[in-house]
């Protein structure tokens, strides 16, 4: 019997704190498919991510949020990463 993990995935999805645009594409057989809408030089370049468990998705959200936080901290600080 498959559990209905959609509410769990949606709760984790609400924790995104990034400027990247993510959309839940589908939840089928407890697998989550997330699409990142990315625009490069005016061309839409969607990236698809698949997750097999809520734990795996939560780790992805944590990493994306940390990446965003690192960028914000670099921009606010006096030290530029390319010096």
HELIX and SHEET records of a PDB file:
HELIX    1   1 UNK A    6  UNK A   13  1                                   8    
HELIX    2   2 UNK A   54  UNK A   76  1                                  23    
SHEET    1   A 3 UNK A  21  UNK A  28  0                                        
SHEET    2   A 3 UNK A  31  UNK A  37 -1                                        
SHEET    3   A 3 UNK A  47  UNK A  51 -1                                        
SHEET    1   B 2 UNK A  39  UNK A  40  0                                        
SHEET    2   B 2 UNK A  43  UNK A  44 -1                                        
END                                                                             
